[in-house]
Amino acid sequence: MTNLTVLAYGLLGLPLAFAALPVYVHVPRFYAEHTGIALSLLGAILLGARLLDAFVDPWLGWWADRLPRRRMLAVALIPFALGFVALFNPPAGFTAVWLLVSLGLTYFGYSAASVAYQSWGAVVGENTAMRTRLVAAREGFGLAGVVLAAALPALLADAPDAGTARLAWVLPPLLGAAVAIAFAQVGPGASLPPAAGSPWQSLGRALADGAFRRLLGVFVANGIAAALPATLFLFFVADVIGRSEAGGPLLALYFVAGAVALPLWVGLASRIGRVRAWALALAMAMLSFGGACTLGHGDVGGFALICLASGVALGADLALPAAIAADLGERQGQPGACFGVWNMVAKINLALAAGLALPLLEWLGYRPGADGGGEALVFIYALLPLFFKLLAAMLLWRWRHFLEIRS
């Protein structure tokens, strides 16, 4: 497989991640401040929509093992693009209903496209090293998409809300260009005969794999640790650091650091193994969360250093666990089913982060832009993720012999 093929496959990760950042990071603050919707109602809508979306993923994974993956991917991008544009251009009335419907379209299209895209990479890759390269390319371009999404709102408009709304219109042409290049350069990959049975039987076979169950255990703990600060990042920058205008540049710094570090983690993993490299990244992330607990008003420089260090750790989080999952999916002969479960777990983490953290913050007295409640925000943004990172590291090391896979 040539480098051009790897890059063409990875390019499609750019528009998918470009949309994921606003959906998971900007939507809570955009709807809380732009529309005035209550945090408790907003949290309930996000929790309900994300949980429903999560439990559709195993069914989508079952289909991805039976349909031509590129065709499924192309069809899924239509509701994805339509829902994303609608999500950031709400009407004056019926805000809650609009949010729920547009989230449903966006989530369904994104989920179907992601499962098809990930399982396509699992069958295109011929061995462990190649699948790791494909995942790294996908996540590297994904980080570029995230940086673009973080920087563009400030360039498109002076007001953050207006810039976010205009950002939505950039997605459709990005998707069109990336799909055209990927389909032109990357073949369909090896055709695996689909495993017999229903979606629930495919799910059962995936979970019957002891290594996959253990990987999911680490992924759950690590995913909660990542989802909490992702949901609350902009709130933390605005009301703890006191510099809301720095949110975009700090996000960009975080993701640029991840993009730069990603090939370094892949190289390190090839020498010491993916599990050991991932464990080092978890230790770096724990130090970063510990440092965030010490920050206060005006500590932009200190928080920038934390964004840099945690961004470097992010590079390993993005490439290494997904590459292990791709190996396990290929070994089972049902990569679509495995990535359906994988994405379901990732979305449950994000759903719980938004659905529980936002109402809890409101109950503890935090209000966006108001005085008070900063201690609660620091606790949920930094201390809880530190605990879950520690749990993930302990599980990873305990199960390291099951998860270091080579083929």
Secondary structure, 3 states (H helix, E strand, C coil): CCHHHHHHHHHCHHHHHHHHHHHHHHHHHHHHHHHCCCHHHHHHHHHHHHHHHHHHHHHHHHHHCCCCHHHHHHHHHHHHHHHHHHHCCCCCCCHHHHHHHHHHHHHHHHHHHHHHHHHHHHHHCCCHHHHHHHHHHHHHHHHHHHHHHHHHHHHHCCCHHHHHHHHHHHHHHHHHHHHHHHHHHCCCCCCCCCCCCCHHHHHHHHHHCHHHHHHHHHHHHHHHHHHHHHHHHHHHHHHHHCCHHHHHHHHHHHHHHHHHHHHHHHHHHHHHCHHHHHHHHHHHHHHHHHHHCCCCCCCHHHHHHHHHHHHHHHHHHHHHHHHHHHHHHHHHCCHHHHHHHHHHHHHHHHHHHHHHHHHHHHHCCCCCCCCCCHHHHHHHHHHHHHHHHHHHHHHHHHCHHHHCCCC
